[in-house]
Structures are given as C-alpha cells and as structure tokens.
Amino acid sequence: MKLLVGVAIVLFSAALSAAEPSRPNVVVILADDLGFSDLGCYGGEIETPVL
C-alpha cells in the first residue's frame, strides 16, 4: 500500500511539473493626465462602453 501511494505521488508530481504554466489574463491600462470625470461612464467626452 505504501509503495502504491509513493508511486502515485511521484507520477502526480511529474505530471504537474511537465504541465506548461498558464499566463494570467491581466490587462494594464496606463493613461497620463486622465481623471475619473474624463471617462464616458462618468459623463465625460471619452466613450467607454465596456468599462
């Protein structure tokens, strides 16, 4: 039983290390001189329909 558990742990850890790591879905928006009142969702001139 201990041998079976040991083999299972080794195989599981090998499968995890072989898997390609996924990249996180992160979008960084950097805007210079942009205030909250400039965006369309707050009544500004710049249209931002999906924010």
mmCIF entry with sequence, helices, sheets and N, C-alpha, C, O atoms, coordinates in Angstrom:
data_MODEL
# 
_entry.id   MODEL 
# 
_entity.id                         1 
_entity.type                       polymer 
_entity.pdbx_number_of_molecules   1 
# 
_entity_poly.entity_id                      1 
_entity_poly.type                           'polypeptide(L)' 
_entity_poly.nstd_linkage                   no 
_entity_poly.nstd_monomer                   no 
_entity_poly.pdbx_seq_one_letter_code       MKLLVGVAIVLFSAALSAAEPSRPNVVVILADDLGFSDLGCYGGEIETPVL 
_entity_poly.pdbx_seq_one_letter_code_can   MKLLVGVAIVLFSAALSAAEPSRPNVVVILADDLGFSDLGCYGGEIETPVL 
_entity_poly.pdbx_strand_id                 A 
# 
loop_
_entity_poly_seq.entity_id 
_entity_poly_seq.num 
_entity_poly_seq.mon_id 
_entity_poly_seq.hetero 
1 1  MET n 
1 2  LYS n 
1 3  LEU n 
1 4  LEU n 
1 5  VAL n 
1 6  GLY n 
1 7  VAL n 
1 8  ALA n 
1 9  ILE n 
1 10 VAL n 
1 11 LEU n 
1 12 PHE n 
1 13 SER n 
1 14 ALA n 
1 15 ALA n 
1 16 LEU n 
1 17 SER n 
1 18 ALA n 
1 19 ALA n 
1 20 GLU n 
1 21 PRO n 
1 22 SER n 
1 23 ARG n 
1 24 PRO n 
1 25 ASN n 
1 26 VAL n 
1 27 VAL n 
1 28 VAL n 
1 29 ILE n 
1 30 LEU n 
1 31 ALA n 
1 32 ASP n 
1 33 ASP n 
1 34 LEU n 
1 35 GLY n 
1 36 PHE n 
1 37 SER n 
1 38 ASP n 
1 39 LEU n 
1 40 GLY n 
1 41 CYS n 
1 42 TYR n 
1 43 GLY n 
1 44 GLY n 
1 45 GLU n 
1 46 ILE n 
1 47 GLU n 
1 48 THR n 
1 49 PRO n 
1 50 VAL n 
1 51 LEU n 
# 
_struct_asym.id          A 
_struct_asym.entity_id   1 
# 
loop_
_struct_conf.conf_type_id 
_struct_conf.id 
_struct_conf.pdbx_PDB_helix_id 
_struct_conf.beg_label_comp_id 
_struct_conf.beg_label_asym_id 
_struct_conf.beg_label_seq_id 
_struct_conf.pdbx_beg_PDB_ins_code 
_struct_conf.end_label_comp_id 
_struct_conf.end_label_asym_id 
_struct_conf.end_label_seq_id 
_struct_conf.pdbx_end_PDB_ins_code 
_struct_conf.beg_auth_comp_id 
_struct_conf.beg_auth_asym_id 
_struct_conf.beg_auth_seq_id 
_struct_conf.end_auth_comp_id 
_struct_conf.end_auth_asym_id 
_struct_conf.end_auth_seq_id 
_struct_conf.pdbx_PDB_helix_class 
_struct_conf.details 
_struct_conf.pdbx_PDB_helix_length 
HELX_P HELX_P1 AA1 LYS A 2  ? ALA A 18 ? LYS A 2  ALA A 18 1 ? 17 
HELX_P HELX_P2 AA2 PHE A 36 ? ASP A 38 ? PHE A 36 ASP A 38 5 ? 3  
HELX_P HELX_P3 AA3 GLY A 40 ? TYR A 42 ? GLY A 40 TYR A 42 5 ? 3  
# 
_struct_conf_type.id          HELX_P 
_struct_conf_type.criteria    ? 
_struct_conf_type.reference   ? 
# 
loop_
_atom_site.group_PDB 
_atom_site.id 
_atom_site.type_symbol 
_atom_site.label_atom_id 
_atom_site.label_alt_id 
_atom_site.label_comp_id 
_atom_site.label_asym_id 
_atom_site.label_entity_id 
_atom_site.label_seq_id 
_atom_site.pdbx_PDB_ins_code 
_atom_site.Cartn_x 
_atom_site.Cartn_y 
_atom_site.Cartn_z 
_atom_site.occupancy 
_atom_site.B_iso_or_equiv 
_atom_site.pdbx_formal_charge 
_atom_site.auth_seq_id 
_atom_site.auth_comp_id 
_atom_site.auth_asym_id 
_atom_site.auth_atom_id 
_atom_site.pdbx_PDB_model_num 
ATOM 1   N N  . MET A 1 1  ? 0.827   -1.188 0.000   1.00 0.00 ? 1  MET A N  1 
ATOM 2   C CA . MET A 1 1  ? 0.000   0.000  0.000   1.00 0.00 ? 1  MET A CA 1 
ATOM 3   C C  . MET A 1 1  ? 0.873   1.254  0.000   1.00 0.00 ? 1  MET A C  1 
ATOM 4   O O  . MET A 1 1  ? 0.592   2.206  -0.728  1.00 0.00 ? 1  MET A O  1 
ATOM 5   N N  . LYS A 1 2  ? 1.938   1.256  0.820   1.00 0.00 ? 2  LYS A N  1 
ATOM 6   C CA . LYS A 1 2  ? 2.825   2.414  0.862   1.00 0.00 ? 2  LYS A CA 1 
ATOM 7   C C  . LYS A 1 2  ? 3.529   2.611  -0.478  1.00 0.00 ? 2  LYS A C  1 
ATOM 8   O O  . LYS A 1 2  ? 3.760   3.741  -0.910  1.00 0.00 ? 2  LYS A O  1 
ATOM 9   N N  . LEU A 1 3  ? 3.863   1.506  -1.125  1.00 0.00 ? 3  LEU A N  1 
ATOM 10  C CA . LEU A 1 3  ? 4.521   1.581  -2.428  1.00 0.00 ? 3  LEU A CA 1 
ATOM 11  C C  . LEU A 1 3  ? 3.578   2.191  -3.463  1.00 0.00 ? 3  LEU A C  1 
ATOM 12  O O  . LEU A 1 3  ? 3.999   3.003  -4.288  1.00 0.00 ? 3  LEU A O  1 
ATOM 13  N N  . LEU A 1 4  ? 2.314   1.805  -3.420  1.00 0.00 ? 4  LEU A N  1 
ATOM 14  C CA . LEU A 1 4  ? 1.329   2.334  -4.357  1.00 0.00 ? 4  LEU A CA 1 
ATOM 15  C C  . LEU A 1 4  ? 1.139   3.837  -4.163  1.00 0.00 ? 4  LEU A C  1 
ATOM 16  O O  . LEU A 1 4  ? 1.068   4.586  -5.137  1.00 0.00 ? 4  LEU A O  1 
ATOM 17  N N  . VAL A 1 5  ? 1.057   4.273  -2.922  1.00 0.00 ? 5  VAL A N  1 
ATOM 18  C CA . VAL A 1 5  ? 0.920   5.702  -2.630  1.00 0.00 ? 5  VAL A CA 1 
ATOM 19  C C  . VAL A 1 5  ? 2.165   6.457  -3.076  1.00 0.00 ? 5  VAL A C  1 
ATOM 20  O O  . VAL A 1 5  ? 2.055   7.546  -3.639  1.00 0.00 ? 5  VAL A O  1 
ATOM 21  N N  . GLY A 1 6  ? 3.331   5.905  -2.838  1.00 0.00 ? 6  GLY A N  1 
ATOM 22  C CA . GLY A 1 6  ? 4.578   6.547  -3.251  1.00 0.00 ? 6  GLY A CA 1 
ATOM 23  C C  . GLY A 1 6  ? 4.677   6.702  -4.759  1.00 0.00 ? 6  GLY A C  1 
ATOM 24  O O  . GLY A 1 6  ? 5.088   7.751  -5.257  1.00 0.00 ? 6  GLY A O  1 
ATOM 25  N N  . VAL A 1 7  ? 4.300   5.654  -5.485  1.00 0.00 ? 7  VAL A N  1 
ATOM 26  C CA . VAL A 1 7  ? 4.326   5.714  -6.950  1.00 0.00 ? 7  VAL A CA 1 
ATOM 27  C C  . VAL A 1 7  ? 3.310   6.738  -7.456  1.00 0.00 ? 7  VAL A C  1 
ATOM 28  O O  . VAL A 1 7  ? 3.590   7.480  -8.397  1.00 0.00 ? 7  VAL A O  1 
ATOM 29  N N  . ALA A 1 8  ? 2.140   6.778  -6.836  1.00 0.00 ? 8  ALA A N  1 
ATOM 30  C CA . ALA A 1 8  ? 1.115   7.738  -7.247  1.00 0.00 ? 8  ALA A CA 1 
ATOM 31  C C  . ALA A 1 8  ? 1.590   9.171  -7.027  1.00 0.00 ? 8  ALA A C  1 
ATOM 32  O O  . ALA A 1 8  ? 1.351   10.036 -7.869  1.00 0.00 ? 8  ALA A O  1 
ATOM 33  N N  . ILE A 1 9  ? 2.254   9.428  -5.915  1.00 0.00 ? 9  ILE A N  1 
ATOM 34  C CA . ILE A 1 9  ? 2.764   10.774 -5.632  1.00 0.00 ? 9  ILE A CA 1 
ATOM 35  C C  . ILE A 1 9  ? 3.834   11.165 -6.641  1.00 0.00 ? 9  ILE A C  1 
ATOM 36  O O  . ILE A 1 9  ? 3.842   12.297 -7.126  1.00 0.00 ? 9  ILE A O  1 
ATOM 37  N N  . VAL A 1 10 ? 4.728   10.254 -6.957  1.00 0.00 ? 10 VAL A N  1 
ATOM 38  C CA . VAL A 1 10 ? 5.791   10.539 -7.932  1.00 0.00 ? 10 VAL A CA 1 
ATOM 39  C C  . VAL A 1 10 ? 5.193   10.828 -9.307  1.00 0.00 ? 10 VAL A C  1 
ATOM 40  O O  . VAL A 1 10 ? 5.600   11.783 -9.968  1.00 0.00 ? 10 VAL A O  1 
ATOM 41  N N  . LEU A 1 11 ? 4.237   10.017 -9.742  1.00 0.00 ? 11 LEU A N  1 
ATOM 42  C CA . LEU A 1 11 ? 3.618   10.232 -11.049 1.00 0.00 ? 11 LEU A CA 1 
ATOM 43  C C  . LEU A 1 11 ? 2.830   11.537 -11.090 1.00 0.00 ? 11 LEU A C  1 
ATOM 44  O O  . LEU A 1 11 ? 2.863   12.252 -12.092 1.00 0.00 ? 11 LEU A O  1 
ATOM 45  N N  . PHE A 1 12 ? 2.131   11.846 -10.019 1.00 0.00 ? 12 PHE A N  1 
ATOM 46  C CA . PHE A 1 12 ? 1.351   13.081 -9.959  1.00 0.00 ? 12 PHE A CA 1 
ATOM 47  C C  . PHE A 1 12 ? 2.256   14.301 -9.989  1.00 0.00 ? 12 PHE A C  1 
ATOM 48  O O  . PHE A 1 12 ? 1.961   15.272 -10.686 1.00 0.00 ? 12 PHE A O  1 
ATOM 49  N N  . SER A 1 13 ? 3.355   14.265 -9.240  1.00 0.00 ? 13 SER A N  1 
ATOM 50  C CA . SER A 1 13 ? 4.274   15.406 -9.228  1.00 0.00 ? 13 SER A CA 1 
ATOM 51  C C  . SER A 1 13 ? 4.985   15.555 -10.569 1.00 0.00 ? 13 SER A C  1 
ATOM 52  O O  . SER A 1 13 ? 5.270   16.676 -10.991 1.00 0.00 ? 13 SER A O  1 
ATOM 53  N N  . ALA A 1 14 ? 5.275   14.448 -11.243 1.00 0.00 ? 14 ALA A N  1 
ATOM 54  C CA . ALA A 1 14 ? 5.891   14.524 -12.571 1.00 0.00 ? 14 ALA A CA 1 
ATOM 55  C C  . ALA A 1 14 ? 4.927   15.136 -13.581 1.00 0.00 ? 14 ALA A C  1 
ATOM 56  O O  . ALA A 1 14 ? 5.335   15.905 -14.451 1.00 0.00 ? 14 ALA A O  1 
ATOM 57  N N  . ALA A 1 15 ? 3.660   14.796 -13.462 1.00 0.00 ? 15 ALA A N  1 
ATOM 58  C CA . ALA A 1 15 ? 2.661   15.361 -14.374 1.00 0.00 ? 15 ALA A CA 1 
ATOM 59  C C  . ALA A 1 15 ? 2.491   16.857 -14.134 1.00 0.00 ? 15 ALA A C  1 
ATOM 60  O O  . ALA A 1 15 ? 2.313   17.621 -15.083 1.00 0.00 ? 15 ALA A O  1 
ATOM 61  N N  . LEU A 1 16 ? 2.544   17.277 -12.884 1.00 0.00 ? 16 LEU A N  1 
ATOM 62  C CA . LEU A 1 16 ? 2.415   18.704 -12.582 1.00 0.00 ? 16 LEU A CA 1 
ATOM 63  C C  . LEU A 1 16 ? 3.614   19.499 -13.071 1.00 0.00 ? 16 LEU A C  1 
ATOM 64  O O  . LEU A 1 16 ? 3.457   20.617 -13.561 1.00 0.00 ? 16 LEU A O  1 
ATOM 65  N N  . SER A 1 17 ? 4.798   18.941 -12.946 1.00 0.00 ? 17 SER A N  1 
ATOM 66  C CA . SER A 1 17 ? 5.992   19.671 -13.375 1.00 0.00 ? 17 SER A CA 1 
ATOM 67  C C  . SER A 1 17 ? 6.105   19.713 -14.893 1.00 0.00 ? 17 SER A C  1 
ATOM 68  O O  . SER A 1 17 ? 6.742   20.617 -15.434 1.00 0.00 ? 17 SER A O  1 
ATOM 69  N N  . ALA A 1 18 ? 5.503   18.756 -15.592 1.00 0.00 ? 18 ALA A N  1 
ATOM 70  C CA . ALA A 1 18 ? 5.558   18.733 -17.054 1.00 0.00 ? 18 ALA A CA 1 
ATOM 71  C C  . ALA A 1 18 ? 4.523   19.658 -17.682 1.00 0.00 ? 18 ALA A C  1 
ATOM 72  O O  . ALA A 1 18 ? 4.651   20.020 -18.852 1.00 0.00 ? 18 ALA A O  1 
ATOM 73  N N  . ALA A 1 19 ? 3.510   20.042 -16.930 1.00 0.00 ? 19 ALA A N  1 
ATOM 74  C CA . ALA A 1 19 ? 2.460   20.905 -17.472 1.00 0.00 ? 19 ALA A CA 1 
ATOM 75  C C  . ALA A 1 19 ? 3.007   22.307 -17.710 1.00 0.00 ? 19 ALA A C  1 
ATOM 76  O O  . ALA A 1 19 ? 3.780   22.836 -16.911 1.00 0.00 ? 19 ALA A O  1 
ATOM 77  N N  . GLU A 1 20 ? 2.590   22.892 -18.821 1.00 0.00 ? 20 GLU A N  1 
ATOM 78  C CA . GLU A 1 20 ? 3.025   24.245 -19.154 1.00 0.00 ? 20 GLU A CA 1 
ATOM 79  C C  . GLU A 1 20 ? 2.254   25.244 -18.289 1.00 0.00 ? 20 GLU A C  1 
ATOM 80  O O  . GLU A 1 20 ? 1.025   25.184 -18.233 1.00 0.00 ? 20 GLU A O  1 
ATOM 81  N N  . PRO A 1 21 ? 2.946   26.148 -17.624 1.00 0.00 ? 21 PRO A N  1 
ATOM 82  C CA . PRO A 1 21 ? 2.241   27.121 -16.785 1.00 0.00 ? 21 PRO A CA 1 
ATOM 83  C C  . PRO A 1 21 ? 1.423   28.084 -17.643 1.00 0.00 ? 21 PRO A C  1 
ATOM 84  O O  . PRO A 1 21 ? 1.890   28.559 -18.679 1.00 0.00 ? 21 PRO A O  1 
ATOM 85  N N  . SER A 1 22 ? 0.220   28.360 -17.208 1.00 0.00 ? 22 SER A N  1 
ATOM 86  C CA . SER A 1 22 ? -0.630  29.280 -17.964 1.00 0.00 ? 22 SER A CA 1 
ATOM 87  C C  . SER A 1 22 ? -0.350  30.716 -17.539 1.00 0.00 ? 22 SER A C  1 
ATOM 88  O O  . SER A 1 22 ? -0.027  30.988 -16.383 1.00 0.00 ? 22 SER A O  1 
ATOM 89  N N  . ARG A 1 23 ? -0.481  31.613 -18.485 1.00 0.00 ? 23 ARG A N  1 
ATOM 90  C CA . ARG A 1 23 ? -0.240  33.021 -18.203 1.00 0.00 ? 23 ARG A CA 1 
ATOM 91  C C  . ARG A 1 23 ? -1.535  33.642 -17.695 1.00 0.00 ? 23 ARG A C  1 
ATOM 92  O O  . ARG A 1 23 ? -2.608  33.301 -18.193 1.00 0.00 ? 23 ARG A O  1 
ATOM 93  N N  . PRO A 1 24 ? -1.467  34.530 -16.735 1.00 0.00 ? 24 PRO A N  1 
ATOM 94  C CA . PRO A 1 24 ? -2.679  35.161 -16.215 1.00 0.00 ? 24 PRO A CA 1 
ATOM 95  C C  . PRO A 1 24 ? -3.267  36.147 -17.223 1.00 0.00 ? 24 PRO A C  1 
ATOM 96  O O  . PRO A 1 24 ? -2.538  36.743 -18.016 1.00 0.00 ? 24 PRO A O  1 
ATOM 97  N N  . ASN A 1 25 ? -4.560  36.309 -17.187 1.00 0.00 ? 25 ASN A N  1 
ATOM 98  C CA . ASN A 1 25 ? -5.248  37.260 -18.058 1.00 0.00 ? 25 ASN A CA 1 
ATOM 99  C C  . ASN A 1 25 ? -5.306  38.610 -17.352 1.00 0.00 ? 25 ASN A C  1 
ATOM 100 O O  . ASN A 1 25 ? -6.247  38.902 -16.614 1.00 0.00 ? 25 ASN A O  1 
ATOM 101 N N  . VAL A 1 26 ? -4.286  39.424 -17.591 1.00 0.00 ? 26 VAL A N  1 
ATOM 102 C CA . VAL A 1 26 ? -4.190  40.721 -16.935 1.00 0.00 ? 26 VAL A CA 1 
ATOM 103 C C  . VAL A 1 26 ? -3.955  41.781 -17.999 1.00 0.00 ? 26 VAL A C  1 
ATOM 104 O O  . VAL A 1 26 ? -3.083  41.629 -18.854 1.00 0.00 ? 26 VAL A O  1 
ATOM 105 N N  . VAL A 1 27 ? -4.731  42.850 -17.946 1.00 0.00 ? 27 VAL A N  1 
ATOM 106 C CA . VAL A 1 27 ? -4.550  43.988 -18.843 1.00 0.00 ? 27 VAL A CA 1 
ATOM 107 C C  . VAL A 1 27 ? -4.259  45.203 -17.979 1.00 0.00 ? 27 VAL A C  1 
ATOM 108 O O  . VAL A 1 27 ? -5.026  45.526 -17.072 1.00 0.00 ? 27 VAL A O  1 
ATOM 109 N N  . VAL A 1 28 ? -3.152  45.874 -18.260 1.00 0.00 ? 28 VAL A N  1 
ATOM 110 C CA . VAL A 1 28 ? -2.784  47.076 -17.524 1.00 0.00 ? 28 VAL A CA 1 
ATOM 111 C C  . VAL A 1 28 ? -3.000  48.264 -18.453 1.00 0.00 ? 28 VAL A C  1 
ATOM 112 O O  . VAL A 1 28 ? -2.444  48.309 -19.550 1.00 0.00 ? 28 VAL A O  1 
ATOM 113 N N  . ILE A 1 29 ? -3.806  49.221 -18.012 1.00 0.00 ? 29 ILE A N  1 
ATOM 114 C CA . ILE A 1 29 ? -4.065  50.427 -18.795 1.00 0.00 ? 29 ILE A CA 1 
ATOM 115 C C  . ILE A 1 29 ? -3.400  51.588 -18.081 1.00 0.00 ? 29 ILE A C  1 
ATOM 116 O O  . ILE A 1 29 ? -3.720  51.894 -16.932 1.00 0.00 ? 29 ILE A O  1 
ATOM 117 N N  . LEU A 1 30 ? -2.471  52.231 -18.772 1.00 0.00 ? 30 LEU A N  1 
ATOM 118 C CA . LEU A 1 30 ? -1.761  53.373 -18.213 1.00 0.00 ? 30 LEU A CA 1 
ATOM 119 C C  . LEU A 1 30 ? -2.131  54.597 -19.035 1.00 0.00 ? 30 LEU A C  1 
ATOM 120 O O  . LEU A 1 30 ? -1.841  54.660 -20.230 1.00 0.00 ? 30 LEU A O  1 
ATOM 121 N N  . ALA A 1 31 ? -2.762  55.557 -18.404 1.00 0.00 ? 31 ALA A N  1 
ATOM 122 C CA . ALA A 1 31 ? -3.168  56.781 -19.102 1.00 0.00 ? 31 ALA A CA 1 
ATOM 123 C C  . ALA A 1 31 ? -2.627  57.971 -18.324 1.00 0.00 ? 31 ALA A C  1 
ATOM 124 O O  . ALA A 1 31 ? -2.840  58.094 -17.118 1.00 0.00 ? 31 ALA A O  1 
ATOM 125 N N  . ASP A 1 32 ? -1.932  58.835 -19.029 1.00 0.00 ? 32 ASP A N  1 
ATOM 126 C CA . ASP A 1 32 ? -1.357  60.019 -18.406 1.00 0.00 ? 32 ASP A CA 1 
ATOM 127 C C  . ASP A 1 32 ? -2.377  61.154 -18.458 1.00 0.00 ? 32 ASP A C  1 
ATOM 128 O O  . ASP A 1 32 ? -2.999  61.382 -19.496 1.00 0.00 ? 32 ASP A O  1 
ATOM 129 N N  . ASP A 1 33 ? -2.548  61.853 -17.362 1.00 0.00 ? 33 ASP A N  1 
ATOM 130 C CA . ASP A 1 33 ? -3.435  63.017 -17.268 1.00 0.00 ? 33 ASP A CA 1 
ATOM 131 C C  . ASP A 1 33 ? -4.888  62.645 -17.574 1.00 0.00 ? 33 ASP A C  1 
ATOM 132 O O  . ASP A 1 33 ? -5.563  63.342 -18.332 1.00 0.00 ? 33 ASP A O  1 
ATOM 133 N N  . LEU A 1 34 ? -5.361  61.560 -16.989 1.00 0.00 ? 34 LEU A N  1 
ATOM 134 C CA . LEU A 1 34 ? -6.734  61.114 -17.173 1.00 0.00 ? 34 LEU A CA 1 
ATOM 135 C C  . LEU A 1 34 ? -7.412  61.092 -15.814 1.00 0.00 ? 34 LEU A C  1 
ATOM 136 O O  . LEU A 1 34 ? -6.991  60.373 -14.908 1.00 0.00 ? 34 LEU A O  1 
ATOM 137 N N  . GLY A 1 35 ? -8.447  61.872 -15.682 1.00 0.00 ? 35 GLY A N  1 
ATOM 138 C CA . GLY A 1 35 ? -9.209  61.902 -14.438 1.00 0.00 ? 35 GLY A CA 1 
ATOM 139 C C  . GLY A 1 35 ? -10.466 61.062 -14.564 1.00 0.00 ? 35 GLY A C  1 
ATOM 140 O O  . GLY A 1 35 ? -10.845 60.672 -15.669 1.00 0.00 ? 35 GLY A O  1 
ATOM 141 N N  . PHE A 1 36 ? -11.114 60.779 -13.448 1.00 0.00 ? 36 PHE A N  1 
ATOM 142 C CA . PHE A 1 36 ? -12.310 59.939 -13.493 1.00 0.00 ? 36 PHE A CA 1 
ATOM 143 C C  . PHE A 1 36 ? -13.436 60.620 -14.257 1.00 0.00 ? 36 PHE A C  1 
ATOM 144 O O  . PHE A 1 36 ? -14.284 59.934 -14.828 1.00 0.00 ? 36 PHE A O  1 
ATOM 145 N N  . SER A 1 37 ? -13.470 61.950 -14.284 1.00 0.00 ? 37 SER A N  1 
ATOM 146 C CA . SER A 1 37 ? -14.546 62.662 -14.975 1.00 0.00 ? 37 SER A CA 1 
ATOM 147 C C  . SER A 1 37 ? -14.332 62.724 -16.483 1.00 0.00 ? 37 SER A C  1 
ATOM 148 O O  . SER A 1 37 ? -15.214 63.199 -17.198 1.00 0.00 ? 37 SER A O  1 
ATOM 149 N N  . ASP A 1 38 ? -13.192 62.259 -16.991 1.00 0.00 ? 38 ASP A N  1 
ATOM 150 C CA . ASP A 1 38 ? -12.932 62.244 -18.432 1.00 0.00 ? 38 ASP A CA 1 
ATOM 151 C C  . ASP A 1 38 ? -13.568 61.044 -19.123 1.00 0.00 ? 38 ASP A C  1 
ATOM 152 O O  . ASP A 1 38 ? -13.752 61.072 -20.339 1.00 0.00 ? 38 ASP A O  1 
ATOM 153 N N  . LEU A 1 39 ? -13.904 60.003 -18.392 1.00 0.00 ? 39 LEU A N  1 
ATOM 154 C CA . LEU A 1 39 ? -14.454 58.780 -18.971 1.00 0.00 ? 39 LEU A CA 1 
ATOM 155 C C  . LEU A 1 39 ? -15.954 58.909 -19.209 1.00 0.00 ? 39 LEU A C  1 
ATOM 156 O O  . LEU A 1 39 ? -16.662 59.587 -18.464 1.00 0.00 ? 39 LEU A O  1 
ATOM 157 N N  . GLY A 1 40 ? -16.427 58.238 -20.271 1.00 0.00 ? 40 GLY A N  1 
ATOM 158 C CA . GLY A 1 40 ? -17.835 58.302 -20.630 1.00 0.00 ? 40 GLY A CA 1 
ATOM 159 C C  . GLY A 1 40 ? -18.754 57.719 -19.579 1.00 0.00 ? 40 GLY A C  1 
ATOM 160 O O  . GLY A 1 40 ? -19.891 58.170 -19.441 1.00 0.00 ? 40 GLY A O  1 
ATOM 161 N N  . CYS A 1 41 ? -18.297 56.741 -18.842 1.00 0.00 ? 41 CYS A N  1 
ATOM 162 C CA . CYS A 1 41 ? -19.154 56.136 -17.818 1.00 0.00 ? 41 CYS A CA 1 
ATOM 163 C C  . CYS A 1 41 ? -19.412 57.095 -16.655 1.00 0.00 ? 41 CYS A C  1 
ATOM 164 O O  . CYS A 1 41 ? -20.306 56.858 -15.842 1.00 0.00 ? 41 CYS A O  1 
ATOM 165 N N  . TYR A 1 42 ? -18.630 58.178 -16.575 1.00 0.00 ? 42 TYR A N  1 
ATOM 166 C CA . TYR A 1 42 ? -18.838 59.203 -15.547 1.00 0.00 ? 42 TYR A CA 1 
ATOM 167 C C  . TYR A 1 42 ? -19.282 60.527 -16.155 1.00 0.00 ? 42 TYR A C  1 
ATOM 168 O O  . TYR A 1 42 ? -19.202 61.560 -15.490 1.00 0.00 ? 42 TYR A O  1 
ATOM 169 N N  . GLY A 1 43 ? -19.756 60.521 -17.423 1.00 0.00 ? 43 GLY A N  1 
ATOM 170 C CA . GLY A 1 43 ? -20.280 61.724 -18.050 1.00 0.00 ? 43 GLY A CA 1 
ATOM 171 C C  . GLY A 1 43 ? -19.257 62.510 -18.848 1.00 0.00 ? 43 GLY A C  1 
ATOM 172 O O  . GLY A 1 43 ? -19.550 63.634 -19.255 1.00 0.00 ? 43 GLY A O  1 
ATOM 173 N N  . GLY A 1 44 ? -18.085 61.979 -19.088 1.00 0.00 ? 44 GLY A N  1 
ATOM 174 C CA . GLY A 1 44 ? -17.050 62.685 -19.839 1.00 0.00 ? 44 GLY A CA 1 
ATOM 175 C C  . GLY A 1 44 ? -17.189 62.498 -21.339 1.00 0.00 ? 44 GLY A C  1 
ATOM 176 O O  . GLY A 1 44 ? -18.127 61.853 -21.808 1.00 0.00 ? 44 GLY A O  1 
ATOM 177 N N  . GLU A 1 45 ? -16.249 63.068 -22.092 1.00 0.00 ? 45 GLU A N  1 
ATOM 178 C CA . GLU A 1 45 ? -16.295 63.042 -23.554 1.00 0.00 ? 45 GLU A CA 1 
ATOM 179 C C  . GLU A 1 45 ? -15.798 61.722 -24.146 1.00 0.00 ? 45 GLU A C  1 
ATOM 180 O O  . GLU A 1 45 ? -16.231 61.350 -25.237 1.00 0.00 ? 45 GLU A O  1 
ATOM 181 N N  . ILE A 1 46 ? -14.913 61.010 -23.469 1.00 0.00 ? 46 ILE A N  1 
ATOM 182 C CA . ILE A 1 46 ? -14.330 59.779 -23.997 1.00 0.00 ? 46 ILE A CA 1 
ATOM 183 C C  . ILE A 1 46 ? -15.322 58.638 -23.800 1.00 0.00 ? 46 ILE A C  1 
ATOM 184 O O  . ILE A 1 46 ? -15.699 58.324 -22.671 1.00 0.00 ? 46 ILE A O  1 
ATOM 185 N N  . GLU A 1 47 ? -15.748 58.009 -24.915 1.00 0.00 ? 47 GLU A N  1 
ATOM 186 C CA . GLU A 1 47 ? -16.717 56.919 -24.824 1.00 0.00 ? 47 GLU A CA 1 
ATOM 187 C C  . GLU A 1 47 ? -16.030 55.639 -24.369 1.00 0.00 ? 47 GLU A C  1 
ATOM 188 O O  . GLU A 1 47 ? -15.055 55.197 -24.976 1.00 0.00 ? 47 GLU A O  1 
ATOM 189 N N  . THR A 1 48 ? -16.535 55.060 -23.318 1.00 0.00 ? 48 THR A N  1 
ATOM 190 C CA . THR A 1 48 ? -16.002 53.803 -22.779 1.00 0.00 ? 48 THR A CA 1 
ATOM 191 C C  . THR A 1 48 ? -17.179 52.865 -22.514 1.00 0.00 ? 48 THR A C  1 
ATOM 192 O O  . THR A 1 48 ? -17.609 52.725 -21.369 1.00 0.00 ? 48 THR A O  1 
ATOM 193 N N  . PRO A 1 49 ? -17.709 52.216 -23.566 1.00 0.00 ? 49 PRO A N  1 
ATOM 194 C CA . PRO A 1 49 ? -18.927 51.417 -23.395 1.00 0.00 ? 49 PRO A CA 1 
ATOM 195 C C  . PRO A 1 49 ? -18.763 50.140 -22.584 1.00 0.00 ? 49 PRO A C  1 
ATOM 196 O O  . PRO A 1 49 ? -19.751 49.626 -22.061 1.00 0.00 ? 49 PRO A O  1 
ATOM 197 N N  . VAL A 1 50 ? -17.547 49.608 -22.461 1.00 0.00 ? 50 VAL A N  1 
ATOM 198 C CA . VAL A 1 50 ? -17.395 48.331 -21.763 1.00 0.00 ? 50 VAL A CA 1 
ATOM 199 C C  . VAL A 1 50 ? -16.666 48.458 -20.433 1.00 0.00 ? 50 VAL A C  1 
ATOM 200 O O  . VAL A 1 50 ? -16.325 47.442 -19.827 1.00 0.00 ? 50 VAL A O  1 
ATOM 201 N N  . LEU A 1 51 ? -16.422 49.654 -19.971 1.00 0.00 ? 51 LEU A N  1 
ATOM 202 C CA . LEU A 1 51 ? -15.775 49.817 -18.665 1.00 0.00 ? 51 LEU A CA 1 
ATOM 203 C C  . LEU A 1 51 ? -16.814 49.918 -17.582 1.00 0.00 ? 51 LEU A C  1 
ATOM 204 O O  . LEU A 1 51 ? -16.470 50.060 -16.408 1.00 0.00 ? 51 LEU A O  1 
# 
